[in-house]
Amino acid sequence: MESVVNIRFLPGTVALFFLAACKLPEQRQAFYPNGFLKERYWVYRDSGREVMDGLYIGWFPNGEREVEILYQDGSEVAKTYFTDRGHFMGSADLAALRDP
């Protein structure tokens, strides 16, 4: 009878193990003293350190976007810059610049 009970818990234990091994992203935010958002980005933990992964957005103190950076496993993939009035300034595809 005990072996039947243990078998019931096996799928849940296996699922919990795989969930713990996954990269679970966490969102981070920082604010200016005036209350406007300064930056928002996503990280996951790997061997005790935080690794940037996903979209980083930085804002000017007036609330307009300053930069958007796409990260993949800690490496910058692309950057887009904006003026302090929110107009597109330029972008760079950093992944294309890397050696294949």
C-alpha positions in Angstrom: 0.0 0.0 0.0 2.8 2.4 0.8 4.4 2.0 -2.7 1.1 3.2 -4.2 1.2 6.4 -2.2 4.8 7.0 -3.2 3.9 6.6 -6.8 1.2 9.2 -6.5 3.7 11.8 -5.4 6.3 10.9 -8.0 4.9 13.1 -10.8 4.6 16.1 -8.5 8.2 15.6 -7.3 9.5 15.3 -10.8 7.6 18.4 -11.9 9.0 20.4 -8.9 12.5 19.3 -9.8 12.3 20.5 -13.4 10.6 23.7 -12.3 13.5 24.5 -10.0 16.0 23.8 -12.8 14.3 26.3 -15.2 15.3 29.8 -15.7 12.5 31.7 -14.0 12.7 35.4 -14.9 12.1 38.1 -12.3 11.3 41.7 -13.2 13.3 44.5 -11.6 12.4 48.2 -11.5 13.9 51.4 -10.3 12.3 54.9 -10.0 13.4 58.5 -10.1 12.8 60.6 -6.9 9.9 62.3 -8.8 8.2 58.9 -9.1 8.8 58.3 -12.8 10.1 54.9 -13.8 13.8 54.9 -14.3 14.4 51.4 -15.6 12.7 48.0 -15.9 14.4 44.8 -16.8 14.3 41.0 -16.5 16.8 38.8 -14.8 17.2 35.1 -13.9 19.5 33.6 -11.3 22.4 31.4 -12.5 24.9 30.1 -9.9 24.0 32.9 -7.5 24.4 35.8 -9.9 21.7 37.7 -11.8 21.7 37.4 -15.6 19.9 39.9 -17.8 17.5 38.2 -20.1 14.7 39.9 -22.0 13.9 43.6 -22.6 15.6 46.4 -20.6 13.9 49.8 -20.9 15.4 52.9 -19.5 13.6 56.2 -19.2 14.6 59.9 -19.0 13.5 61.7 -15.7 10.7 63.3 -17.7 9.1 59.9 -18.4 10.1 59.5 -22.0 11.9 56.3 -23.1 15.7 56.7 -23.4 16.9 53.2 -24.5 15.6 49.7 -25.1 18.1 46.9 -24.9 17.3 43.3 -25.7 19.3 40.8 -23.7 19.7 37.1 -24.3 21.4 35.1 -21.5 23.4 38.2 -20.4 24.5 39.3 -23.9 23.1 42.4 -25.6 21.3 41.5 -28.8 19.9 44.9 -30.0 19.7 48.5 -28.8 17.3 51.3 -29.7 17.9 54.9 -28.6 15.3 57.7 -28.2 15.6 61.5 -27.6 14.4 63.1 -24.4 11.2 64.0 -26.3 10.5 60.3 -27.1 11.5 60.4 -30.8 13.4 57.4 -32.3 17.1 58.2 -32.6 18.6 55.0 -33.9 19.2 51.3 -33.3 21.9 48.7 -33.6 21.6 45.0 -34.2 24.5 43.8 -32.0 23.9 40.1 -32.7 24.7 40.7 -36.4 28.1 42.2 -35.3 29.2 39.1 -33.5 31.4 36.4 -35.1 29.4 33.4 -36.2 
